[in-house]
Amino acid sequence: MIWKLIHFSALLLGVVTSPAPSSSPTTHTEEGPCRIYNSGRSADCVGRQLSSVPWRHFPSTLEDIDLSYNKIQAVHADDFPRFPQLRTLQLQYNNISHIDNDAFKNNTRLEHLDIFNNSLQEIPAAALTPLLNLKMLSMSNNLYKHATLVDSFSTFVKLQVLSMGGPLVMGLKKGDFEPLRNIKLQSFAIKCSSNLSYYEPGSLEVIQTRNLGFDMAIDQQPYALHHMLRDLTNKTFSVIQFRNLFEFMYYMGTEDIFQGLKDITVFQLIFHRGKFNENLLRMALMNLQVTPINRLRLQYIDFARSPTFVDDGAESSIKNLALDKLDLWYISNPDILRFDWRFTWFNKIKELSIQYVYFNSVPCDAWVEMEGVELLDVSNNRLKNEVIFSQHCDYKGSVPNLHTFNISTNDLTSLKDLSLLTKEFQQLQVLDFSSNQLGSAKTSQDCVWQQNITRLIAHHNQFQSEALNCLPTTVHYLDLSYCNLDQLDMAYFKKATNLRELLLSGNKIKFIPTKWGSPSLQSLALDGNSFGLISMATFQDMPQLSQLRAGNNPYHCTCELHAFIQDTISKGKVNLTDWPSDYRCYHPEAFLNTVISKYFPGQVACDIRLVIVISVATTAAVILILMLICYIFDLPWYTKATYQIIRAKYRAHKEKAAGEVQEFAYHAFISYSHFDADWVRDQLLPCLENNRNPYRLCIHERDFMPGRWIIDNIIENIESSRKVIFVLSRQFVNSEWCNYELYFAQQRAMGKTFSDVILVVKEPIDPRSLPSKYCKLKKMLSTKTYLEWPQQVNQQAFFWAQLKSVLGKPTITAERMHSRTSSVSGLSVTGPPKENEILEVLTPNVDEEAEHKHDNIRRNNDELLNQRQIPMVAFFLLVSNTLLICSSSCRTEEMCSNLKKAMMGLIDVFHSYSGKEGDKYKLSKGELKTLLQRELGDLMAASNDPTVVDKIMTDLDENQDGQVDFQEFVVLVAALTVACNDFFIDCEKSCKKN
């Protein structure tokens, strides 16, 4: 109700009739110079520096136009006719001096017109005539000199609010407001000159209104007030306000100018601004003692002592001023509180509000005189402890009816002094000391409070947690918002058993204790603090809690928080009043600013029982899978074998460190089952070792060193052998030692595409029938070409030729290296021959053209020489390249040796078949087949294998490009030549024996 009256006061005064100028930029938006909103029904043009109405930019659907705070000088007939729906038009605070008579002829629906504070020279009666629906018309503070209304105003039967007049209106005449005789207004305000010259009795007699406002100074005509009040006799008003009643001088007369108040019924009387002295104030209060006025407000009054005031003792005191409320706001001199040197005028006031008076003392008798006061508001006065409380005063029996005491927004620092002041206020129930400097632990000890206090408002102080124990424990409502609290003292809340509503918003509380006991608490506000954790255990000892506000905190989004939110929402017992918009995650960083209502942690992460079950089940499953893998893949065996390799390599490393240098001692290591020993001794060894150029082979029966570990013998001899031959049979896969040998050979060949491993299948084996631990052997049998021992005798010769071709030409082993040398300068299985040495042996004389070809061939051989270990096949390739040089020289000479002719014939045969289907320097599969059938038809016929060409193609095509180049072709010819040579030597030996 108070703020409604304040608003009305401002309206009557013509001070606040529209919003302040907008701070928005004056540049035009894309809609034009104004902001169009509300679906094209409203236009905001406030403060755009407009000099005219921008009607071209307005849609015709406008109902509300605000053009206030601009520079418009006139309203023309074509400004508003396009807006027939217009209901509100605000033109205040412009510089309008003229309004066309037809300006509003099409705006008959207009209800609110504001032309306050312009430069109109006369009341625009003709322009207003069509506006029969007007409810509010504000045209005061203009420059017209007379307040006379024409007869057309009598047609405004819907008019409710009217303000008129201006600084040039020198007075009021009796017939000025005659057109308003039959119109019942809600509010009427009239403004006249600061120097009122005349007032004709009866001028206000026709006015019918609930709220009446006067803005005129009667300094020169003080008795005009008497006539005004007489015109209002026997009328009832809600509010009558006088503004600047005496603007320039204090009233020094003796005639009672307020005597007409006793004949007026008014709910509230307001004196706004103006000068009051003791005589004038006493004159007004004496009349108010016998006037049915409920409320009196004196605001922004310039009060002064009267030099002619005579104190007649009790006779001059105001003792019977019975008001429901007395407001003393913004008084320039605090002496007004005891204007007659007594406080007796407060005796029968029910609600006393003294704000912005800045009094600096409260005499002891002031508390005694306020015996009828029920509500005392002394906020906003900069009061200190020593002003409000004095140890010399006896407060017993003071303010016996006071139930609400507001001492907020002052400079109090001591809770103890405040408690001593109020402990004798027997009826005190509500205490407001917010916005002070209370709460330090030092000044908050030994507090003694009145036991009737149920509502305590203490927000915006500086509380320490220890000071909470100095608060009254009888409260039902406690507001400690914005008190800089960083923690809570649970001892106080255990004693405050009647607490029902607690506000702790805007503090710095970092931790909410669990099991917070408050049996009567129903509403709790914890928003805007610094804690990040909250759980169901926090409020389990608050059985009555039904309202909780806990948003705007830096929450740690955890399972505990999620469980609390879900439990609170699902049960519905506690209502989260600020849910969900104010609840956001602060931690972890991945969820920063995530609305908690959208935070859904996994069930596994939040259910410890489920985590345990899954962990146990997963561990058990992993163990079972590992056990199954160990069983299927024989992992213990591989572990044992790996351990043996490491041991052997460690011993070899120690021997090497001692100076022992190891080189290849054998061309091949033979791995076989003891069931196949007879075949090895009777077939394999004689064929490979009993030749003119024998191979040196290693077998365990003969070559293992006695006394050494078997594992060490296996590893050392495999490492000392250039290749490893596995004789595969059904018995082989059942031999434990054969399995070791195969595994060690695999480890040695790792990274070399298993080119050193030769598989000889003695009898047919199905790879799918092999045990799981032979997975690598399965793969090799499926992907690597192996040699198969033929049962037919006539095919066995070709088998030995293939085996010798794979083994390569026998060379000097490590044991014989020191006793024999070669023309190719030390060529051995331990390393490749040097390119320069080969070329020096095979090409002693080369002309310039051949030298050019020799350079090209040398670059071609570089790639082969860069390998870590070049097998004998690489040697044959080097020789074949050298032959090209020789062939080039043969083409230029008439005489060629037999060897050169053989080399030329080899070249001609290759190129006679190549290039038919693709690259002219390579043989495709079809070209290779044609060559073999035509040139080696008898050998092809001796083989009954239909896939022999595919096998030969696979063996020769080392770069896997699907073609055979000349170097790869030479390998085939060399292998066949070696096999044929050995065959004829064996036949010759047999013939001699026979």
BELKAFEN-V843606 format. One record per backbone hydrogen bond with DSSP energy under -0.5 kcal/mol. CO is the residue of the C=O (numbers start at 1). NH is the residue of the N-H. Records with the same first field share a line. If there is no record, write none. Layout:
# BELKAFEN-V843606
CO = NH + NH
This chain:
# BELKAFEN-V843606
1 = 5
2 = 6
3 = 7
4 = 8
5 = 9
6 = 10
7 = 11
8 = 12
9 = 13
10 = 14 + 15 + 16
11 = 14
15 = 17
29 = 32
32 = 29
34 = 36
35 = 37 + 44
37 = 41 + 42
38 = 41
41 = 63 + 64
42 = 37
43 = 45 + 66
44 = 35
45 = 48
50 = 71
51 = 73
52 = 54
53 = 55
54 = 57
55 = 58
59 = 62
60 = 85
63 = 87 + 88
64 = 43
65 = 67 + 90
66 = 45
68 = 47
69 = 49
72 = 95
73 = 97 + 98
74 = 76
75 = 100
76 = 79
80 = 83
83 = 86
87 = 111 + 112
88 = 65
89 = 91 + 114
90 = 67
92 = 69
93 = 70
96 = 119
97 = 121
98 = 75
100 = 103
102 = 105
104 = 107
107 = 110
108 = 133
111 = 135 + 136
112 = 89
113 = 115 + 138
114 = 91
116 = 93
117 = 94
120 = 143
121 = 145
123 = 125
124 = 128
125 = 129
128 = 131
130 = 132
131 = 134
135 = 160 + 161
136 = 113
137 = 139 + 163
138 = 115
140 = 117
142 = 168
145 = 170
150 = 153
151 = 154
152 = 155
153 = 156
155 = 157
156 = 159
160 = 186 + 187
161 = 137
162 = 189
163 = 139
164 = 191
165 = 141 + 142
166 = 169
168 = 170
169 = 193
170 = 197 + 198
172 = 200
173 = 176
175 = 178
176 = 149
177 = 180
178 = 181
180 = 183
182 = 184
183 = 185 + 208
185 = 210
186 = 211
187 = 162
188 = 213
189 = 164
190 = 215
191 = 166
193 = 217
198 = 172
199 = 201
200 = 203
202 = 205
204 = 207
207 = 209
208 = 185
210 = 238 + 239
211 = 188
212 = 241
213 = 190
214 = 243
215 = 192
216 = 218
217 = 196
221 = 224
222 = 225
223 = 227
224 = 228
225 = 229
226 = 230
227 = 231
228 = 232
229 = 232
230 = 233
232 = 235
235 = 265
237 = 267
238 = 268
239 = 212
240 = 270
241 = 214 + 243
242 = 244 + 272
243 = 216
245 = 218
246 = 275
250 = 252
255 = 257
256 = 259
258 = 261
259 = 262
260 = 263
261 = 264
263 = 234
264 = 266
265 = 237
266 = 294
267 = 294 + 295
268 = 240
269 = 297
270 = 242 + 272
271 = 273 + 299
272 = 244
273 = 245
274 = 302
276 = 304
277 = 281
278 = 282
279 = 283
280 = 284
281 = 285
282 = 286
283 = 287
284 = 288
285 = 289
287 = 290
288 = 291
291 = 293
292 = 266
294 = 324 + 325
295 = 269
296 = 327
297 = 271 + 299
298 = 329
299 = 273
301 = 303 + 332
302 = 276
304 = 278
305 = 307
306 = 309
309 = 311
310 = 312
312 = 315
313 = 316
314 = 317
317 = 319
320 = 322
321 = 323
323 = 350
324 = 351
325 = 296
326 = 328 + 353
327 = 298 + 329
328 = 355
329 = 300 + 301
333 = 336
334 = 337
335 = 338
336 = 339
338 = 341
343 = 346
344 = 347
346 = 349
347 = 372
348 = 323
350 = 352 + 374 + 375
351 = 326 + 353
352 = 354 + 377
353 = 328 + 355
355 = 330
363 = 366 + 367
364 = 367 + 368
365 = 369
366 = 370
367 = 399
369 = 371
370 = 373
374 = 403 + 404
375 = 352 + 377
376 = 378 + 406
377 = 354
379 = 356
380 = 356
383 = 411
384 = 387 + 388
385 = 389
387 = 362
390 = 393
393 = 395
395 = 398
397 = 400
399 = 402
403 = 429 + 430
404 = 376
405 = 407 + 432
406 = 378
408 = 380
409 = 381 + 382
412 = 437
413 = 415
414 = 418
415 = 419
416 = 420
417 = 421
418 = 422
419 = 423
422 = 425
424 = 426
425 = 428
429 = 454 + 455
430 = 405
431 = 433 + 457
432 = 407
434 = 409
435 = 410
438 = 462
439 = 464
441 = 444
443 = 415 + 416
450 = 453
454 = 476 + 477
455 = 431
456 = 458 + 479
457 = 433
459 = 435
464 = 467 + 468
465 = 468
466 = 469
467 = 470
468 = 471
473 = 498
476 = 500 + 501
477 = 456
478 = 480 + 503
479 = 458
480 = 483
481 = 460
483 = 463
485 = 508
486 = 510
488 = 490
489 = 492 + 493
490 = 494
491 = 495
492 = 495 + 496
495 = 497
496 = 499
500 = 522 + 523
501 = 478
502 = 504 + 525
503 = 480
504 = 507
505 = 482
509 = 530
511 = 513
515 = 517
516 = 518
518 = 521
522 = 546 + 547
523 = 502
524 = 526 + 549
525 = 504
526 = 529
527 = 506
532 = 556
535 = 538 + 539
536 = 539
537 = 515 + 540
538 = 516
539 = 542
541 = 518
542 = 545
546 = 575
547 = 524
548 = 577
549 = 526 + 527
551 = 528
553 = 555
555 = 557 + 586 + 587
556 = 558
558 = 562
559 = 563
560 = 564
561 = 565
562 = 566
563 = 567
564 = 568
565 = 569
566 = 570
567 = 571
568 = 572
574 = 576
575 = 548 + 577
576 = 579
578 = 582
580 = 583
582 = 552 + 584
583 = 596
584 = 555
585 = 593
587 = 557
588 = 591
589 = 592
591 = 594
594 = 585
595 = 598
596 = 599
598 = 600
602 = 606
603 = 607
606 = 608
607 = 611
608 = 612
609 = 613
610 = 614
611 = 615
612 = 616
613 = 617
614 = 618
615 = 619
616 = 620
617 = 621
618 = 622
619 = 623
620 = 624
621 = 625
622 = 626
623 = 627
624 = 628
625 = 629
626 = 630
627 = 631
628 = 632
629 = 633
630 = 635
634 = 637 + 638
635 = 639
636 = 640
637 = 641
638 = 642
639 = 643
640 = 644
641 = 645
642 = 646
643 = 647
644 = 648
645 = 649
646 = 650
647 = 651
648 = 652
649 = 653
650 = 654
651 = 655
652 = 656
653 = 657
654 = 658
655 = 660
656 = 659
659 = 661
664 = 814
666 = 722
667 = 723
668 = 698
669 = 671 + 725
670 = 672
671 = 727
673 = 676
674 = 677
676 = 680
677 = 681
678 = 682
679 = 683 + 684
680 = 685
683 = 687
684 = 688
685 = 689 + 690
686 = 690
688 = 695
689 = 691
691 = 694
692 = 694
695 = 697
696 = 667 + 668
698 = 670
699 = 702 + 703
700 = 704
705 = 708
709 = 713
710 = 714
711 = 715
712 = 716
713 = 717
714 = 718
715 = 719
716 = 720
718 = 721
720 = 665 + 666
723 = 669
724 = 726 + 758
725 = 671 + 727
726 = 728 + 760
728 = 762 + 763
729 = 733
731 = 734
732 = 735
734 = 736
735 = 739
736 = 740
737 = 741
738 = 742
739 = 743
740 = 744
741 = 745
742 = 746
743 = 747
744 = 748
745 = 749
746 = 750
747 = 750
749 = 752 + 754
752 = 755
754 = 757
756 = 724 + 758
758 = 726 + 760
759 = 761 + 787
760 = 728 + 762
761 = 789
765 = 767
766 = 769
767 = 770
771 = 774
772 = 775
774 = 778
775 = 779
776 = 780
777 = 781
778 = 782
779 = 783
780 = 784
787 = 761 + 789
792 = 795
793 = 796 + 797
795 = 799
796 = 800
797 = 801
798 = 802
799 = 803
800 = 804
801 = 805
802 = 806
803 = 807
804 = 808
812 = 829
813 = 816 + 817
816 = 819 + 820
822 = 825
827 = 812
828 = 831
831 = 828
834 = 838
835 = 839
836 = 840
837 = 841
838 = 842
839 = 843
847 = 851
848 = 852
849 = 853
850 = 854
851 = 855
852 = 856
853 = 857
854 = 858
855 = 859
856 = 860
857 = 861
858 = 862
859 = 862 + 863
861 = 865
862 = 866
864 = 867
869 = 871
871 = 874 + 875
872 = 876
873 = 877
874 = 878
875 = 879
876 = 880
877 = 881
878 = 882
879 = 883
880 = 884
881 = 884 + 885
882 = 885 + 886
883 = 887
884 = 888
885 = 889
886 = 890
887 = 891
889 = 892
890 = 893
894 = 896
897 = 901
898 = 902
899 = 903
900 = 904
901 = 905
902 = 906
903 = 907
904 = 908
905 = 909
906 = 910
907 = 911
908 = 912
909 = 913
910 = 913 + 914
913 = 916
919 = 915 + 922
921 = 966
922 = 915 + 924
923 = 964
924 = 928
925 = 929
926 = 930
927 = 931
928 = 932
929 = 933
930 = 934
931 = 935 + 936
932 = 936
936 = 940
937 = 941
938 = 942
939 = 943
940 = 943
942 = 944
944 = 946
945 = 948
947 = 951
948 = 952
949 = 953
950 = 954
951 = 955
952 = 956
953 = 957
956 = 958
957 = 960
963 = 965
964 = 923
965 = 969
966 = 970
967 = 971
968 = 972
969 = 973
970 = 974
971 = 975
972 = 976
973 = 977
974 = 978
975 = 979
976 = 980
977 = 981
978 = 982
979 = 983
980 = 984
981 = 985
982 = 986
983 = 987
984 = 988
985 = 989
986 = 990
987 = 991
988 = 992
989 = 993
990 = 994
